[in-house]
Amino acid sequence: MEYLDKLNLLDSATCEACAVSQAAANKYVESNIGYATKVFSQICNSSISLMKSLPHTRWISADFFTWNFSSYAPHIRMILEGCIIFHYLTKDGSTEEKEARILLMHAYDCAKRMKFFLECDNPQEAAFFELEMQNRRRKLLSNKYFSGMMGTLKSGEVKKYLQGEYMLLDSRDSLLTEMGHSPKFFNAMYILLSQHLHIYTMAFYRMEANGRGTGIINESDVGYVTRFINLAAEFIASATNKLCEFFPDATLARNGIYSKFSPGPTQNRRFENYFLEGNREFNADKEHERSIICKLISNIDMA
């Protein structure tokens, strides 16, 4: 069955990514690579969530399987988007260009947090991030690479960059081309993923009784899931290869589905009972885990 072959491919890619990510942790690198490792960690998290939800996965036991493509589209889109951002942060460039990438990302973050706190009726926090965005804007305008790039754009586009509407300097199509992927093909796949992520018309117009879109095994959903987990596995493996270029020692952690990382499936764990608190590993029973989780939840920072 082709699906099982692609599931094993994603399993291997996920295990190696998680192992390499942990092997590369806590090492001093340039700021752009530092942010890239954080993006990579989120790629791993999304891939773990995907692996734990897919039919016939070894990562978790289940009494039944759900074959609804909409259940997996959110994780897959996050993986693909994450890999594009990872490429953006790790690609070659001058010092000024790398600085501009980070500054624009900071401005975007400030704009989103400002909007978030305004919607939460918290003008004090919103004002703080508005001031931070202004600081980032001044630094961007003094950046030679950014200034040169803005000189080639229309005034309306420049305004959007400076207001934090864009997170990336480069277009998605140009980044996909650099990664060796067809923008046209990717954009078509992205539309399909987005339609099922948001439960728009393409997610329910062609539902069939006891078939497509119901969670019961059917040719359409199996085909979608198979094709997209294969695409996700390719993107993850490529990003892992790139991360190993910056952390060559981490390459030793790659061993397919037998790669070691924690937490994870039993055969992948370094310890039989594992719990992580800060940078310390220790054995913990279920009650202790619950108490830590409750403590963490009570101190959640919304932004």
Secondary structure as a PSIPRED ss2 file (coil, helix, strand):
# PSIPRED VFORMAT (PSIPRED V4.0)

   1 M C   1.000  0.000  0.000
   2 E H   0.000  1.000  0.000
   3 Y H   0.000  1.000  0.000
   4 L H   0.000  1.000  0.000
   5 D H   0.000  1.000  0.000
   6 K H   0.000  1.000  0.000
   7 L H   0.000  1.000  0.000
   8 N H   0.000  1.000  0.000
   9 L H   0.000  1.000  0.000
  10 L H   0.000  1.000  0.000
  11 D H   0.000  1.000  0.000
  12 S H   0.000  1.000  0.000
  13 A H   0.000  1.000  0.000
  14 T H   0.000  1.000  0.000
  15 C H   0.000  1.000  0.000
  16 E H   0.000  1.000  0.000
  17 A H   0.000  1.000  0.000
  18 C H   0.000  1.000  0.000
  19 A H   0.000  1.000  0.000
  20 V H   0.000  1.000  0.000
  21 S H   0.000  1.000  0.000
  22 Q H   0.000  1.000  0.000
  23 A H   0.000  1.000  0.000
  24 A C   1.000  0.000  0.000
  25 A C   1.000  0.000  0.000
  26 N C   1.000  0.000  0.000
  27 K C   1.000  0.000  0.000
  28 Y C   1.000  0.000  0.000
  29 V C   1.000  0.000  0.000
  30 E C   1.000  0.000  0.000
  31 S H   0.000  1.000  0.000
  32 N H   0.000  1.000  0.000
  33 I H   0.000  1.000  0.000
  34 G H   0.000  1.000  0.000
  35 Y H   0.000  1.000  0.000
  36 A H   0.000  1.000  0.000
  37 T H   0.000  1.000  0.000
  38 K H   0.000  1.000  0.000
  39 V H   0.000  1.000  0.000
  40 F H   0.000  1.000  0.000
  41 S H   0.000  1.000  0.000
  42 Q H   0.000  1.000  0.000
  43 I H   0.000  1.000  0.000
  44 C H   0.000  1.000  0.000
  45 N H   0.000  1.000  0.000
  46 S H   0.000  1.000  0.000
  47 S H   0.000  1.000  0.000
  48 I H   0.000  1.000  0.000
  49 S H   0.000  1.000  0.000
  50 L H   0.000  1.000  0.000
  51 M H   0.000  1.000  0.000
  52 K H   0.000  1.000  0.000
  53 S H   0.000  1.000  0.000
  54 L C   1.000  0.000  0.000
  55 P C   1.000  0.000  0.000
  56 H C   1.000  0.000  0.000
  57 T C   1.000  0.000  0.000
  58 R C   1.000  0.000  0.000
  59 W C   1.000  0.000  0.000
  60 I C   1.000  0.000  0.000
  61 S C   1.000  0.000  0.000
  62 A C   1.000  0.000  0.000
  63 D C   1.000  0.000  0.000
  64 F C   1.000  0.000  0.000
  65 F C   1.000  0.000  0.000
  66 T C   1.000  0.000  0.000
  67 W C   1.000  0.000  0.000
  68 N C   1.000  0.000  0.000
  69 F H   0.000  1.000  0.000
  70 S H   0.000  1.000  0.000
  71 S H   0.000  1.000  0.000
  72 Y C   1.000  0.000  0.000
  73 A H   0.000  1.000  0.000
  74 P H   0.000  1.000  0.000
  75 H H   0.000  1.000  0.000
  76 I H   0.000  1.000  0.000
  77 R H   0.000  1.000  0.000
  78 M H   0.000  1.000  0.000
  79 I H   0.000  1.000  0.000
  80 L H   0.000  1.000  0.000
  81 E H   0.000  1.000  0.000
  82 G H   0.000  1.000  0.000
  83 C H   0.000  1.000  0.000
  84 I H   0.000  1.000  0.000
  85 I H   0.000  1.000  0.000
  86 F H   0.000  1.000  0.000
  87 H H   0.000  1.000  0.000
  88 Y H   0.000  1.000  0.000
  89 L H   0.000  1.000  0.000
  90 T H   0.000  1.000  0.000
  91 K C   1.000  0.000  0.000
  92 D C   1.000  0.000  0.000
  93 G C   1.000  0.000  0.000
  94 S C   1.000  0.000  0.000
  95 T H   0.000  1.000  0.000
  96 E H   0.000  1.000  0.000
  97 E H   0.000  1.000  0.000
  98 K H   0.000  1.000  0.000
  99 E H   0.000  1.000  0.000
 100 A H   0.000  1.000  0.000
 101 R H   0.000  1.000  0.000
 102 I H   0.000  1.000  0.000
 103 L H   0.000  1.000  0.000
 104 L H   0.000  1.000  0.000
 105 M H   0.000  1.000  0.000
 106 H H   0.000  1.000  0.000
 107 A H   0.000  1.000  0.000
 108 Y H   0.000  1.000  0.000
 109 D H   0.000  1.000  0.000
 110 C H   0.000  1.000  0.000
 111 A H   0.000  1.000  0.000
 112 K H   0.000  1.000  0.000
 113 R H   0.000  1.000  0.000
 114 M H   0.000  1.000  0.000
 115 K H   0.000  1.000  0.000
 116 F H   0.000  1.000  0.000
 117 F H   0.000  1.000  0.000
 118 L H   0.000  1.000  0.000
 119 E H   0.000  1.000  0.000
 120 C C   1.000  0.000  0.000
 121 D C   1.000  0.000  0.000
 122 N C   1.000  0.000  0.000
 123 P H   0.000  1.000  0.000
 124 Q H   0.000  1.000  0.000
 125 E H   0.000  1.000  0.000
 126 A H   0.000  1.000  0.000
 127 A H   0.000  1.000  0.000
 128 F H   0.000  1.000  0.000
 129 F H   0.000  1.000  0.000
 130 E H   0.000  1.000  0.000
 131 L H   0.000  1.000  0.000
 132 E H   0.000  1.000  0.000
 133 M H   0.000  1.000  0.000
 134 Q H   0.000  1.000  0.000
 135 N H   0.000  1.000  0.000
 136 R H   0.000  1.000  0.000
 137 R H   0.000  1.000  0.000
 138 R H   0.000  1.000  0.000
 139 K H   0.000  1.000  0.000
 140 L H   0.000  1.000  0.000
 141 L H   0.000  1.000  0.000
 142 S C   1.000  0.000  0.000
 143 N C   1.000  0.000  0.000
 144 K H   0.000  1.000  0.000
 145 Y H   0.000  1.000  0.000
 146 F H   0.000  1.000  0.000
 147 S H   0.000  1.000  0.000
 148 G H   0.000  1.000  0.000
 149 M H   0.000  1.000  0.000
 150 M H   0.000  1.000  0.000
 151 G C   1.000  0.000  0.000
 152 T C   1.000  0.000  0.000
 153 L C   1.000  0.000  0.000
 154 K C   1.000  0.000  0.000
 155 S H   0.000  1.000  0.000
 156 G H   0.000  1.000  0.000
 157 E H   0.000  1.000  0.000
 158 V H   0.000  1.000  0.000
 159 K H   0.000  1.000  0.000
 160 K H   0.000  1.000  0.000
 161 Y H   0.000  1.000  0.000
 162 L H   0.000  1.000  0.000
 163 Q C   1.000  0.000  0.000
 164 G C   1.000  0.000  0.000
 165 E C   1.000  0.000  0.000
 166 Y C   1.000  0.000  0.000
 167 M C   1.000  0.000  0.000
 168 L C   1.000  0.000  0.000
 169 L C   1.000  0.000  0.000
 170 D C   1.000  0.000  0.000
 171 S C   1.000  0.000  0.000
 172 R H   0.000  1.000  0.000
 173 D H   0.000  1.000  0.000
 174 S H   0.000  1.000  0.000
 175 L H   0.000  1.000  0.000
 176 L H   0.000  1.000  0.000
 177 T H   0.000  1.000  0.000
 178 E H   0.000  1.000  0.000
 179 M H   0.000  1.000  0.000
 180 G C   1.000  0.000  0.000
 181 H C   1.000  0.000  0.000
 182 S C   1.000  0.000  0.000
 183 P H   0.000  1.000  0.000
 184 K H   0.000  1.000  0.000
 185 F H   0.000  1.000  0.000
 186 F H   0.000  1.000  0.000
 187 N H   0.000  1.000  0.000
 188 A H   0.000  1.000  0.000
 189 M H   0.000  1.000  0.000
 190 Y H   0.000  1.000  0.000
 191 I H   0.000  1.000  0.000
 192 L H   0.000  1.000  0.000
 193 L H   0.000  1.000  0.000
 194 S H   0.000  1.000  0.000
 195 Q H   0.000  1.000  0.000
 196 H H   0.000  1.000  0.000
 197 L H   0.000  1.000  0.000
 198 H C   1.000  0.000  0.000
 199 I C   1.000  0.000  0.000
 200 Y C   1.000  0.000  0.000
 201 T H   0.000  1.000  0.000
 202 M H   0.000  1.000  0.000
 203 A H   0.000  1.000  0.000
 204 F H   0.000  1.000  0.000
 205 Y C   1.000  0.000  0.000
 206 R C   1.000  0.000  0.000
 207 M C   1.000  0.000  0.000
 208 E C   1.000  0.000  0.000
 209 A C   1.000  0.000  0.000
 210 N C   1.000  0.000  0.000
 211 G C   1.000  0.000  0.000
 212 R C   1.000  0.000  0.000
 213 G C   1.000  0.000  0.000
 214 T C   1.000  0.000  0.000
 215 G C   1.000  0.000  0.000
 216 I C   1.000  0.000  0.000
 217 I C   1.000  0.000  0.000
 218 N C   1.000  0.000  0.000
 219 E H   0.000  1.000  0.000
 220 S H   0.000  1.000  0.000
 221 D H   0.000  1.000  0.000
 222 V H   0.000  1.000  0.000
 223 G H   0.000  1.000  0.000
 224 Y H   0.000  1.000  0.000
 225 V H   0.000  1.000  0.000
 226 T H   0.000  1.000  0.000
 227 R H   0.000  1.000  0.000
 228 F H   0.000  1.000  0.000
 229 I H   0.000  1.000  0.000
 230 N H   0.000  1.000  0.000
 231 L H   0.000  1.000  0.000
 232 A H   0.000  1.000  0.000
 233 A H   0.000  1.000  0.000
 234 E H   0.000  1.000  0.000
 235 F H   0.000  1.000  0.000
 236 I H   0.000  1.000  0.000
 237 A H   0.000  1.000  0.000
 238 S H   0.000  1.000  0.000
 239 A H   0.000  1.000  0.000
 240 T H   0.000  1.000  0.000
 241 N H   0.000  1.000  0.000
 242 K H   0.000  1.000  0.000
 243 L H   0.000  1.000  0.000
 244 C H   0.000  1.000  0.000
 245 E H   0.000  1.000  0.000
 246 F H   0.000  1.000  0.000
 247 F C   1.000  0.000  0.000
 248 P H   0.000  1.000  0.000
 249 D H   0.000  1.000  0.000
 250 A H   0.000  1.000  0.000
 251 T H   0.000  1.000  0.000
 252 L H   0.000  1.000  0.000
 253 A H   0.000  1.000  0.000
 254 R C   1.000  0.000  0.000
 255 N C   1.000  0.000  0.000
 256 G H   0.000  1.000  0.000
 257 I H   0.000  1.000  0.000
 258 Y H   0.000  1.000  0.000
 259 S C   1.000  0.000  0.000
 260 K C   1.000  0.000  0.000
 261 F C   1.000  0.000  0.000
 262 S C   1.000  0.000  0.000
 263 P C   1.000  0.000  0.000
 264 G C   1.000  0.000  0.000
 265 P C   1.000  0.000  0.000
 266 T H   0.000  1.000  0.000
 267 Q H   0.000  1.000  0.000
 268 N H   0.000  1.000  0.000
 269 R C   1.000  0.000  0.000
 270 R C   1.000  0.000  0.000
 271 F C   1.000  0.000  0.000
 272 E C   1.000  0.000  0.000
 273 N C   1.000  0.000  0.000
 274 Y C   1.000  0.000  0.000
 275 F E   0.000  0.000  1.000
 276 L E   0.000  0.000  1.000
 277 E E   0.000  0.000  1.000
 278 G C   1.000  0.000  0.000
 279 N C   1.000  0.000  0.000
 280 R E   0.000  0.000  1.000
 281 E E   0.000  0.000  1.000
 282 F E   0.000  0.000  1.000
 283 N C   1.000  0.000  0.000
 284 A C   1.000  0.000  0.000
 285 D C   1.000  0.000  0.000
 286 K H   0.000  1.000  0.000
 287 E H   0.000  1.000  0.000
 288 H H   0.000  1.000  0.000
 289 E H   0.000  1.000  0.000
 290 R H   0.000  1.000  0.000
 291 S H   0.000  1.000  0.000
 292 I H   0.000  1.000  0.000
 293 I H   0.000  1.000  0.000
 294 C H   0.000  1.000  0.000
 295 K H   0.000  1.000  0.000
 296 L H   0.000  1.000  0.000
 297 I H   0.000  1.000  0.000
 298 S H   0.000  1.000  0.000
 299 N C   1.000  0.000  0.000
 300 I C   1.000  0.000  0.000
 301 D C   1.000  0.000  0.000
 302 M C   1.000  0.000  0.000
 303 A C   1.000  0.000  0.000
